[in-house]
Amino acid sequence: DIACVLATDEQNLKATYAHELESGAIKANARVAESLYRRATGEGREAVTAAIFWLKTRARWKETSIHELEGKLDTSVTFVTTYEDSKLL
C-alpha cells in the first residue's frame, strides 16, 4: 500500500526504507501504549476505562461472574476451579 501511494515498486521501497518499514509498527504501538498509560493513570471516567483495559490486557485481569442458585439440593454438587496462569502449575 505504501509503495502504491509513493508511486514506486515494492522492491525499491523495501531496499530504500527497510528500517523504517520494520520499525514503524513498533513505534506506533509504543505511542498508543504511552497514550493509554497516561489516560489510565489520569483522572475521571476515561481513566477508569483505560485502566480496566490496561489491566485486562497487560496484567491478565478478567471479569468473573457469580451464579447463585436457590432451591432444594437433592444431589451432590462438585465445584471445579481452573487456573489459566501457567505460573501456578
Distance bins in CASP14 RR format, pairs under 12 A and 6 or more apart:
PFRMAT RR
TARGET T0000
AUTHOR 0000-0000-0000
RMODE 2
METHOD distances of the structure
MODEL  1
1 10 0 0 0 0 1 0 0 0 0 0 0
1 13 0 0 0 0 0 1 0 0 0 0 0
1 21 0 0 0 0 0 1 0 0 0 0 0
2 8 0 0 0 0 1 0 0 0 0 0 0
2 9 0 0 0 0 0 1 0 0 0 0 0
2 10 0 0 0 0 1 0 0 0 0 0 0
2 12 0 0 0 0 0 1 0 0 0 0 0
2 13 1 0 0 1 0 0 0 0 0 0 0
2 14 0 0 0 0 1 0 0 0 0 0 0
2 16 0 0 0 0 0 1 0 0 0 0 0
2 17 0 0 0 0 1 0 0 0 0 0 0
2 20 0 0 0 0 1 0 0 0 0 0 0
2 21 1 0 0 1 0 0 0 0 0 0 0
2 24 0 0 0 0 0 1 0 0 0 0 0
2 25 0 0 0 0 0 1 0 0 0 0 0
3 9 1 0 0 1 0 0 0 0 0 0 0
3 10 1 0 1 0 0 0 0 0 0 0 0
3 11 0 0 0 0 1 0 0 0 0 0 0
3 12 1 0 0 1 0 0 0 0 0 0 0
3 13 1 0 1 0 0 0 0 0 0 0 0
3 14 0 0 0 0 1 0 0 0 0 0 0
3 15 0 0 0 0 0 1 0 0 0 0 0
3 16 0 0 0 0 0 1 0 0 0 0 0
3 17 0 0 0 0 1 0 0 0 0 0 0
3 21 0 0 0 0 0 1 0 0 0 0 0
4 10 0 0 0 0 1 0 0 0 0 0 0
4 13 0 0 0 0 1 0 0 0 0 0 0
5 13 0 0 0 0 1 0 0 0 0 0 0
6 12 0 0 0 0 1 0 0 0 0 0 0
6 13 1 0 0 1 0 0 0 0 0 0 0
6 14 0 0 0 0 0 1 0 0 0 0 0
6 16 0 0 0 0 1 0 0 0 0 0 0
6 17 0 0 0 0 1 0 0 0 0 0 0
6 20 0 0 0 0 0 1 0 0 0 0 0
6 21 0 0 0 0 0 1 0 0 0 0 0
7 13 0 0 0 0 0 1 0 0 0 0 0
8 14 0 0 0 0 0 1 0 0 0 0 0
8 15 0 0 0 0 0 1 0 0 0 0 0
8 16 0 0 0 0 1 0 0 0 0 0 0
8 17 0 0 0 0 1 0 0 0 0 0 0
9 15 0 0 0 0 1 0 0 0 0 0 0
9 16 0 0 0 0 0 1 0 0 0 0 0
10 16 0 0 0 0 0 1 0 0 0 0 0
10 17 0 0 0 0 0 1 0 0 0 0 0
10 18 0 0 0 0 0 1 0 0 0 0 0
10 21 0 0 0 0 0 1 0 0 0 0 0
11 17 0 0 0 0 0 1 0 0 0 0 0
11 18 0 0 0 0 0 1 0 0 0 0 0
12 18 0 0 0 0 0 1 0 0 0 0 0
12 21 0 0 0 0 0 1 0 0 0 0 0
13 20 0 0 0 0 1 0 0 0 0 0 0
13 21 1 0 0 1 0 0 0 0 0 0 0
14 20 0 0 0 0 0 1 0 0 0 0 0
14 21 1 0 0 1 0 0 0 0 0 0 0
14 22 0 0 0 0 1 0 0 0 0 0 0
15 21 0 0 0 0 0 1 0 0 0 0 0
17 23 0 0 0 0 0 1 0 0 0 0 0
17 24 0 0 0 0 1 0 0 0 0 0 0
18 24 0 0 0 0 0 1 0 0 0 0 0
19 26 0 0 0 0 0 1 0 0 0 0 0
19 27 0 0 0 0 0 1 0 0 0 0 0
20 26 0 0 0 0 0 1 0 0 0 0 0
20 27 0 0 0 0 1 0 0 0 0 0 0
20 28 0 0 0 0 0 1 0 0 0 0 0
21 27 0 0 0 0 0 1 0 0 0 0 0
23 29 0 0 0 0 0 1 0 0 0 0 0
23 30 0 0 0 0 1 0 0 0 0 0 0
24 30 0 0 0 0 1 0 0 0 0 0 0
24 31 0 0 0 0 0 1 0 0 0 0 0
25 31 0 0 0 0 0 1 0 0 0 0 0
25 32 0 0 0 0 0 1 0 0 0 0 0
26 32 0 0 0 0 0 1 0 0 0 0 0
26 33 0 0 0 0 0 1 0 0 0 0 0
27 33 0 0 0 0 0 1 0 0 0 0 0
27 34 0 0 0 0 0 1 0 0 0 0 0
28 34 0 0 0 0 0 1 0 0 0 0 0
28 35 0 0 0 0 0 1 0 0 0 0 0
29 35 0 0 0 0 0 1 0 0 0 0 0
29 36 0 0 0 0 0 1 0 0 0 0 0
30 36 0 0 0 0 0 1 0 0 0 0 0
30 37 0 0 0 0 0 1 0 0 0 0 0
31 37 0 0 0 0 0 1 0 0 0 0 0
31 38 0 0 0 0 0 1 0 0 0 0 0
32 38 0 0 0 0 0 1 0 0 0 0 0
32 39 0 0 0 0 0 1 0 0 0 0 0
32 50 0 0 0 0 0 1 0 0 0 0 0
32 53 0 0 0 0 0 1 0 0 0 0 0
32 54 0 0 0 0 0 1 0 0 0 0 0
32 57 0 0 0 0 0 1 0 0 0 0 0
33 39 0 0 0 0 0 1 0 0 0 0 0
33 40 0 0 0 0 0 1 0 0 0 0 0
33 50 0 0 0 0 0 1 0 0 0 0 0
33 53 0 0 0 0 0 1 0 0 0 0 0
33 54 0 0 0 0 1 0 0 0 0 0 0
33 57 0 0 0 0 1 0 0 0 0 0 0
33 58 0 0 0 0 1 0 0 0 0 0 0
34 40 0 0 0 0 0 1 0 0 0 0 0
34 41 0 0 0 0 0 1 0 0 0 0 0
34 50 0 0 0 0 0 1 0 0 0 0 0
34 54 0 0 0 0 0 1 0 0 0 0 0
35 41 0 0 0 0 0 1 0 0 0 0 0
35 42 0 0 0 0 0 1 0 0 0 0 0
35 46 0 0 0 0 0 1 0 0 0 0 0
35 50 0 0 0 0 1 0 0 0 0 0 0
35 54 0 0 0 0 0 1 0 0 0 0 0
36 42 0 0 0 0 0 1 0 0 0 0 0
36 46 0 0 0 0 0 1 0 0 0 0 0
36 47 0 0 0 0 0 1 0 0 0 0 0
36 49 0 0 0 0 0 1 0 0 0 0 0
36 50 1 0 1 0 0 0 0 0 0 0 0
36 51 0 0 0 0 1 0 0 0 0 0 0
36 52 0 0 0 0 0 1 0 0 0 0 0
36 53 1 0 0 1 0 0 0 0 0 0 0
36 54 1 0 0 1 0 0 0 0 0 0 0
36 55 0 0 0 0 0 1 0 0 0 0 0
36 56 0 0 0 0 0 1 0 0 0 0 0
36 57 0 0 0 0 1 0 0 0 0 0 0
36 58 0 0 0 0 1 0 0 0 0 0 0
37 47 0 0 0 0 0 1 0 0 0 0 0
37 50 0 0 0 0 1 0 0 0 0 0 0
37 51 0 0 0 0 1 0 0 0 0 0 0
37 53 0 0 0 0 0 1 0 0 0 0 0
37 54 1 0 0 1 0 0 0 0 0 0 0
37 55 0 0 0 0 0 1 0 0 0 0 0
37 57 0 0 0 0 0 1 0 0 0 0 0
37 58 0 0 0 0 1 0 0 0 0 0 0
38 46 0 0 0 0 0 1 0 0 0 0 0
38 47 0 0 0 0 1 0 0 0 0 0 0
38 50 0 0 0 0 1 0 0 0 0 0 0
38 51 0 0 0 0 0 1 0 0 0 0 0
38 54 0 0 0 0 0 1 0 0 0 0 0
39 45 0 0 0 0 0 1 0 0 0 0 0
39 46 1 0 1 0 0 0 0 0 0 0 0
39 47 1 0 1 0 0 0 0 0 0 0 0
39 48 0 0 0 0 1 0 0 0 0 0 0
39 49 0 0 0 0 1 0 0 0 0 0 0
39 50 1 1 0 0 0 0 0 0 0 0 0
39 51 0 0 0 0 1 0 0 0 0 0 0
39 52 0 0 0 0 0 1 0 0 0 0 0
39 53 0 0 0 0 1 0 0 0 0 0 0
39 54 0 0 0 0 1 0 0 0 0 0 0
40 46 0 0 0 0 1 0 0 0 0 0 0
40 47 1 0 0 1 0 0 0 0 0 0 0
40 48 0 0 0 0 1 0 0 0 0 0 0
40 49 0 0 0 0 1 0 0 0 0 0 0
40 50 1 1 0 0 0 0 0 0 0 0 0
40 51 1 0 1 0 0 0 0 0 0 0 0
40 52 0 0 0 0 1 0 0 0 0 0 0
40 53 1 0 0 1 0 0 0 0 0 0 0
40 54 1 0 1 0 0 0 0 0 0 0 0
40 55 0 0 0 0 1 0 0 0 0 0 0
40 56 0 0 0 0 0 1 0 0 0 0 0
40 57 0 0 0 0 0 1 0 0 0 0 0
40 58 0 0 0 0 1 0 0 0 0 0 0
40 59 0 0 0 0 0 1 0 0 0 0 0
41 47 1 0 0 1 0 0 0 0 0 0 0
41 48 0 0 0 0 0 1 0 0 0 0 0
41 50 0 0 0 0 1 0 0 0 0 0 0
41 51 1 0 0 1 0 0 0 0 0 0 0
41 54 0 0 0 0 1 0 0 0 0 0 0
41 55 0 0 0 0 0 1 0 0 0 0 0
42 48 0 0 0 0 1 0 0 0 0 0 0
42 49 0 0 0 0 0 1 0 0 0 0 0
42 50 0 0 0 0 1 0 0 0 0 0 0
42 51 0 0 0 0 1 0 0 0 0 0 0
42 54 0 0 0 0 0 1 0 0 0 0 0
43 50 0 0 0 0 0 1 0 0 0 0 0
43 51 0 0 0 0 0 1 0 0 0 0 0
44 50 0 0 0 0 1 0 0 0 0 0 0
44 51 0 0 0 0 0 1 0 0 0 0 0
45 51 0 0 0 0 0 1 0 0 0 0 0
45 52 0 0 0 0 0 1 0 0 0 0 0
46 52 0 0 0 0 0 1 0 0 0 0 0
46 53 0 0 0 0 0 1 0 0 0 0 0
47 53 0 0 0 0 0 1 0 0 0 0 0
47 54 0 0 0 0 0 1 0 0 0 0 0
48 54 0 0 0 0 0 1 0 0 0 0 0
48 55 0 0 0 0 0 1 0 0 0 0 0
49 55 0 0 0 0 0 1 0 0 0 0 0
49 56 0 0 0 0 0 1 0 0 0 0 0
50 56 0 0 0 0 0 1 0 0 0 0 0
50 57 0 0 0 0 0 1 0 0 0 0 0
50 58 0 0 0 0 0 1 0 0 0 0 0
51 57 0 0 0 0 0 1 0 0 0 0 0
51 58 0 0 0 0 0 1 0 0 0 0 0
51 59 0 0 0 0 0 1 0 0 0 0 0
51 61 0 0 0 0 1 0 0 0 0 0 0
52 58 0 0 0 0 0 1 0 0 0 0 0
52 59 0 0 0 0 0 1 0 0 0 0 0
52 61 1 0 0 1 0 0 0 0 0 0 0
52 62 0 0 0 0 0 1 0 0 0 0 0
52 63 0 0 0 0 1 0 0 0 0 0 0
53 59 0 0 0 0 0 1 0 0 0 0 0
53 61 0 0 0 0 1 0 0 0 0 0 0
53 63 0 0 0 0 0 1 0 0 0 0 0
54 60 0 0 0 0 0 1 0 0 0 0 0
54 61 0 0 0 0 1 0 0 0 0 0 0
55 61 1 0 1 0 0 0 0 0 0 0 0
55 62 0 0 0 0 1 0 0 0 0 0 0
55 63 0 0 0 0 0 1 0 0 0 0 0
56 62 1 0 0 1 0 0 0 0 0 0 0
56 63 1 0 0 1 0 0 0 0 0 0 0
56 64 0 0 0 0 0 1 0 0 0 0 0
59 85 0 0 0 0 0 1 0 0 0 0 0
60 83 0 0 0 0 0 1 0 0 0 0 0
60 84 1 0 0 1 0 0 0 0 0 0 0
60 85 1 0 0 1 0 0 0 0 0 0 0
60 86 0 0 0 0 0 1 0 0 0 0 0
60 87 0 0 0 0 1 0 0 0 0 0 0
60 88 0 0 0 0 0 1 0 0 0 0 0
61 84 0 0 0 0 0 1 0 0 0 0 0
61 85 0 0 0 0 0 1 0 0 0 0 0
62 83 0 0 0 0 0 1 0 0 0 0 0
62 84 0 0 0 0 1 0 0 0 0 0 0
62 85 0 0 0 0 0 1 0 0 0 0 0
64 81 0 0 0 0 0 1 0 0 0 0 0
64 82 0 0 0 0 0 1 0 0 0 0 0
64 84 0 0 0 0 0 1 0 0 0 0 0
67 77 0 0 0 0 0 1 0 0 0 0 0
67 79 0 0 0 0 0 1 0 0 0 0 0
69 77 0 0 0 0 1 0 0 0 0 0 0
69 79 0 0 0 0 0 1 0 0 0 0 0
71 77 0 0 0 0 0 1 0 0 0 0 0
81 88 0 0 0 0 0 1 0 0 0 0 0
82 88 0 0 0 0 0 1 0 0 0 0 0
82 89 0 0 0 0 0 1 0 0 0 0 0
83 89 1 0 0 1 0 0 0 0 0 0 0
END
